[in-house]
Every structure is written in C-alpha cells, then in structure tokens.
C-alpha cells in the first residue's frame, strides 16, 4: 500500500517560494518552515498563533486542502491583513465557512515562511495532497497575485 503524501515535498515548496516573483520582495523576512511558529500561543490559527504558510500561494493551497472533521470542503474569503502581537510582519485574516452551516470561523496566516504547515486548526483536517489529481493541484495555482487580495 502506497503511503499517502500529506503535502508536497519540502524541496518543492522551497523552490516554489524562491521562484515566486512576489516572494522575492519579502525574501529577507522568510522564516525556516515548521508546522507551528516559535512564540505562538493559544489556539492554532488565531492571531497569537497564526498558521505558517509559504506566501499567498501557500495560503490558497492550504485553504483548498482544509476540510471539516466530516470531510466537507470549506469556502474562504480574505478579510485583510492585521497585526499580531507575536510577529513584526502583518498576518492575513480569512473567514472560513461551510455550505449549509451558519457558523463561520476566522483563521490567521503568517505567509512569510519557506513551507506550509501540515497541522490543521481545531475542528478541521487537511486533505492529503496525494488525494488531489494533478489537474486539481494545477487549478489551485495563482497566476496573478494582485487578483488575490
């Protein structure tokens, strides 16, 4: 039985981050990747413990993999950038919802990392990257970051 690939290999994530034209401006701010930020505290995904991802593309890829505990995909909307008491850089805030569910969650992301977290916030899971087709992964790629937010 083939082991499920949880996320793209770290080497691929780092190369994607370094080759991304809108990451180059922020290169000196990038942190070595890990599943959780050093100094983060409180619930994972909150303003004091944001989810580490590799720039805008990492946010989109992470959010497209995010599922409820029941396996339902989520919808998301970027609300904007906010300050975090644990970081010098701004973090992004997203509203996350599920069809037919009135409850909405707010998740926070630190996009200045070389890799994405493989940890899901409380109440969610991440769909393994190996469960996506190549076409689905390709459709998650951002061509124009200005359109994003």
Order of alpha helices (4+ residues) and beta strands (2+ residues): alpha-beta-alpha-beta-beta-beta-beta-beta-alpha
